[in-house]
Amino acid sequence: MTSMNITKQDKQSLIDLANAARVRAYVPYSNYPVGASLRTKNGKLYTGVNVENAAYPQTMCAERVAIFKAVSEGETEFEVITVVTDNGGSPCGGCRQVMAEFGLDTIVLLANGNGKLVKETTVRELLPEAFTPEKLKP
């Protein structure tokens, strides 16, 4: 899948949505707010923020929050996910694995806190040789 059906304006709207969500991040420990926006193939939009916890392993990333919100509403086919951090950081390994569960061809937009697109890629490129549900089949 290519980004041909996602216009420059669409990309910026998704970046702005994720950046606006970042304000609601709960990050008292890292002070590294992350916002995500997710557009399904049906055109529905979901946002997520990172939510930290004093027991650090219980922290949840913005990307997974957005994906889990979509899945809880019955959506499992995604077109594009946008991640905004202060410096345009890339998703962690756990988030990459969760994204792979729902489609290696999902477009991933990485942007910085100024709303500038830093990188456009796909889940497949972020997680080569991903372990996917197909690997569980005999």
C-alpha positions as CSV (number, residue, x, y, z in Angstrom):
1,M,0.0,0.0,0.0
2,T,1.3,3.4,-0.8
3,S,0.3,6.8,0.5
4,M,-1.1,7.8,-2.9
5,N,-4.6,7.9,-1.5
6,I,-3.5,10.1,1.5
7,T,-3.1,13.7,0.5
8,K,-0.6,16.1,1.9
9,Q,-3.6,17.9,3.6
10,D,-4.8,14.5,5.1
11,K,-1.3,13.9,6.5
12,Q,-1.2,17.3,8.1
13,S,-4.7,16.9,9.5
14,L,-3.6,13.6,11.1
15,I,-0.4,15.2,12.4
16,D,-2.4,18.1,13.9
17,L,-4.9,15.7,15.5
18,A,-2.1,13.6,17.1
19,N,-0.3,16.8,18.2
20,A,-3.5,18.1,19.8
21,A,-4.0,14.8,21.7
22,R,-0.4,15.0,23.1
23,V,-1.6,17.7,25.5
24,R,-3.6,15.1,27.3
25,A,-0.6,12.7,27.8
26,Y,0.0,11.6,31.3
27,V,3.8,11.8,31.6
28,P,4.9,12.8,35.1
29,Y,8.1,10.7,34.9
30,S,9.5,11.0,31.5
31,N,8.0,14.4,30.5
32,Y,7.9,13.0,26.9
33,P,4.4,13.4,25.7
34,V,3.3,11.3,22.7
35,G,0.2,11.6,20.7
36,A,-1.1,9.3,18.1
37,S,-3.9,9.4,15.5
38,L,-5.2,6.4,13.6
39,R,-7.4,6.4,10.5
40,T,-9.1,3.1,9.7
41,K,-9.9,1.9,6.2
42,N,-13.5,2.9,6.9
43,G,-12.3,6.5,7.5
44,K,-12.9,6.5,11.3
45,L,-10.4,8.4,13.4
46,Y,-9.0,7.5,16.8
47,T,-6.4,9.2,19.0
48,G,-4.2,8.0,21.8
49,V,-1.7,9.4,24.3
50,N,1.0,7.8,26.4
51,V,-0.1,7.1,30.0
52,E,2.7,6.5,32.4
53,N,2.6,4.7,35.7
54,A,4.8,4.7,38.8
55,A,5.2,1.0,38.2
56,Y,7.0,1.7,34.9
57,P,6.2,-1.5,33.0
58,Q,2.5,-0.7,33.3
59,T,3.0,2.4,31.1
60,M,1.0,2.4,27.9
61,C,2.1,4.0,24.6
62,A,0.0,6.4,22.6
63,E,0.1,4.1,19.5
64,R,-1.3,1.2,21.4
65,V,-4.0,3.3,23.1
66,A,-5.2,4.5,19.7
67,I,-5.2,1.0,18.3
68,F,-6.9,-0.6,21.3
69,K,-9.6,2.1,21.1
70,A,-10.3,1.3,17.5
71,V,-10.3,-2.4,18.1
72,S,-12.7,-2.0,21.0
73,E,-15.1,-0.3,18.6
74,G,-14.8,-3.2,16.1
75,E,-12.2,-1.7,13.8
76,T,-9.3,-3.8,12.8
77,E,-8.2,-2.6,9.3
78,F,-6.1,0.5,9.5
79,E,-4.9,2.8,6.7
80,V,-2.5,5.2,8.5
81,I,-1.2,5.8,12.0
82,T,0.5,9.1,13.0
83,V,2.9,9.5,16.0
84,V,3.9,12.9,17.2
85,T,6.6,13.5,19.8
86,D,8.8,16.5,20.6
87,N,11.5,15.2,18.4
88,G,9.8,13.0,15.9
89,G,10.7,9.7,17.7
90,S,9.8,6.3,16.3
91,P,7.5,3.7,17.9
92,C,8.9,1.3,20.4
93,G,9.2,-2.4,19.6
94,G,6.1,-3.3,21.4
95,C,4.0,-0.8,19.4
96,R,5.6,-2.1,16.2
97,Q,4.5,-5.6,17.1
98,V,0.9,-4.5,17.9
99,M,0.8,-2.5,14.6
100,A,2.0,-5.6,12.7
101,E,-0.9,-7.6,14.1
102,F,-3.3,-5.4,12.1
103,G,-1.4,-4.9,8.9
104,L,2.2,-4.6,7.7
105,D,1.2,-2.2,5.0
106,T,-0.3,0.4,7.3
107,I,1.4,3.8,6.7
108,V,3.2,5.3,9.6
109,L,3.8,9.0,9.8
110,L,6.3,10.3,12.3
111,A,6.1,14.0,13.2
112,N,7.7,16.4,15.7
113,G,6.0,18.8,18.1
114,N,6.1,21.6,15.6
115,G,3.7,19.6,13.4
116,K,6.4,18.8,10.8
117,L,6.4,15.4,9.1
118,V,9.8,13.9,9.9
119,K,9.4,10.4,8.3
120,E,6.9,8.4,6.3
121,T,7.2,4.7,6.3
122,T,5.1,1.5,6.8
123,V,4.8,-1.0,9.6
124,R,6.6,-3.6,7.3
125,E,9.6,-1.2,7.0
126,L,9.6,-0.6,10.8
127,L,9.4,-4.3,11.7
128,P,11.1,-6.5,9.0
129,E,10.3,-10.2,9.3
130,A,7.5,-9.4,11.7
131,F,5.9,-12.2,13.7
132,T,2.3,-12.1,12.4
133,P,-0.8,-14.3,12.9
134,E,0.0,-16.2,9.8
135,K,3.2,-17.6,11.5
136,L,0.9,-19.4,13.9
137,K,-0.7,-21.5,11.2
138,P,0.6,-25.0,10.7
